[in-house]
Amino acid sequence: MNDLVKTLIWLAILGIAFGVLWYLGYVARFANYLRETREELRKCTWPTWDELKGSTVVVTVATLLLGFFTALVDFIFALFARHIMG
């Protein structure tokens, strides 16, 4: 019985919160946002599977190159710092 009471209390709290948000117009604004977002997404052109694979390869290679460059610069600065320190 204790779990049922807790569940009913939470449902009442959520219902009151939803009612307040509805009264203040937040629910209508959110619904309007979702509707407009769906309309904008329908206007988008989505990449083909081959374009998506090509872009993924480009991003992966660029990320790896940037990572190697960062590691190399860090290694050089560490050597330089060790040389200065002693």
C-alpha positions as a printed Julia matrix, in Angstrom:
86×3 Matrix{Float64}:
  0.0    0.0     0.0
  2.91   2.33    0.73
  4.21   2.12   -2.86
  0.74   2.85   -4.23
  0.46   5.99   -2.11
  3.91   7.18   -3.25
  2.99   6.53   -6.86
 -0.27   8.43   -6.53
  1.47  11.36   -4.87
  4.05  11.53   -7.67
  1.32  11.32  -10.29
 -0.51  14.18   -8.57
  2.67  16.28   -8.44
  3.39  15.62  -12.11
 -0.22  16.37  -13.01
 -0.14  19.68  -11.15
  3.21  20.61  -12.73
  1.85  19.77  -16.19
 -1.26  21.82  -15.49
  0.77  24.84  -14.4
  3.0   24.56  -17.46
 -0.08  24.24  -19.67
 -1.67  27.3   -18.06
  1.5   29.36  -18.53
  1.68  28.36  -22.2
  4.9   26.36  -22.05
  3.27  23.21  -23.41
  1.88  25.07  -26.45
  5.25  26.71  -27.11
  7.03  23.36  -26.87
  4.51  21.75  -29.24
  5.01  24.65  -31.66
  8.79  24.23  -31.4
  8.5   20.53  -32.24
  6.19  21.25  -35.19
  8.53  23.89  -36.62
 11.57  21.67  -36.1
  9.88  18.84  -37.98
  9.05  21.21  -40.86
 12.66  22.45  -41.06
 14.04  18.91  -41.0
 11.81  18.01  -43.96
 13.51  20.79  -45.93
 16.97  19.33  -45.29
 18.79  17.22  -47.8
 20.38  14.24  -46.18
 23.68  12.78  -47.42
 23.75   9.54  -49.34
 25.33   6.48  -47.75
 28.52   6.95  -49.8
 28.78  10.63  -48.85
 28.3    9.72  -45.2
 31.03   7.07  -45.33
 33.4    9.51  -47.08
 32.76  12.23  -44.52
 33.29   9.76  -41.7
 36.67   8.78  -43.13
 37.69  12.44  -43.5
 36.71  13.25  -39.91
 38.47  10.14  -38.57
 41.7   10.88  -40.44
 41.64  14.55  -39.4
 41.06  13.57  -35.78
 43.94  11.09  -35.85
 46.29  13.62  -37.46
 45.36  16.27  -34.9
 45.88  13.75  -32.1
 49.32  12.76  -33.39
 50.29  16.4   -33.86
 49.19  17.25  -30.32
 51.11  14.27  -28.9
 54.23  15.25  -30.88
 54.12  18.88  -29.69
 53.55  17.69  -26.12
 56.53  15.33  -26.39
 58.76  18.11  -27.77
 57.71  20.52  -25.01
 58.34  17.81  -22.39
 61.86  17.25  -23.77
 62.46  20.99  -23.78
 61.23  21.3   -20.2
 63.46  18.41  -19.08
 66.41  20.03  -20.81
 65.79  23.35  -19.04
 65.21  21.75  -15.64
 68.27  19.85  -15.64
